[in-house]
Amino acid sequence: MAIADIAELVGAFGDLGDGSSAVASEFDAVSAHTKGDVLTVSDGVRGSVEGRFLGVDADGALRLATAAGDERVISGDVVTF
């Protein structure tokens, strides 16, 4: 990969993880889920967590409103929706 290619990628993805709302708004525009959908996510460590879809945060973590409160899901598989 050439230096110019790397510079282009950094420019294209440079705002990811910087705390901006760009990730969340872009995700909302293409998500198959709408806020309030009930999702079950399995992560292989905790087992599964079920909650209402709240979107993603600025870091790209899935946000769910669960019976225990709002949770951030960093990784896992959406197994039911």
N, C-alpha and C positions, 0 to 999 in steps of 0.2 A: 504494500500500500504506500503510495506516495505521500509526502508531507502535505501537499495540497489537498489530498483526499481526507487526511486526518483533520486538517484545519476546517474543511467543509463540514465534517461530522460534528466537530466540537461546536461550530456555529449553529448547526441545526438542532443539537441536543443540549446546548450549553445551559439552558435555563432549567433543565430537569434537576430536581432536588434542591433548588435554591430557595424554597419556601414560597414561590409565586403560585398563583392560582391557575396558571396556564395549563398544568397537567390536569387538574380537576375539570376545568371547563372544556378542554379538548376531549377528555374521556366522556363527559356527559353528552357531547355531540354525537358520539359513535356507539355508546353503550346499548346493549340489547335489554338492559334492565332499567326500570324507572324507579325513582325514589319511592320507597314503601314496599317494593316487592320483597317477599319472604325468600331468603336464600339459606341454604345449608352449605357450609364450607368444611371440607375435611383437610387437615394438614399433616396427618400421619404421626404427629407427636401428641397433640392435645386430644386427638380424636376429631370430633366435629363441633362446630358452633353454628347455631341458627339465629337469625335475626332479620330485621327489616333493613333493606339496602338504603344507605344514606349517601352513596357516592364514593369517591376516593378523596383522600386528602392531598395536600400539595406535594407530598413525597410519593404519591401513587399507591398508598396503602388503602385497601378496601375498608370502608367504614360500615359497621353494622350496629343497629340498635338492638341489643339483646335484653333478656330478662334481668341480667346482672348489670346492665348499663351499656354505654357505647363502647365498642371494641374496634381496634385497628387490626386488620388481618394482613400480615406481610406476605405470606405465601400460602398456597393451598389450592385445592380443586373445588370449584362450585359443583356440588353433586346433585342438588335439587334446587329448582326454582320454578 
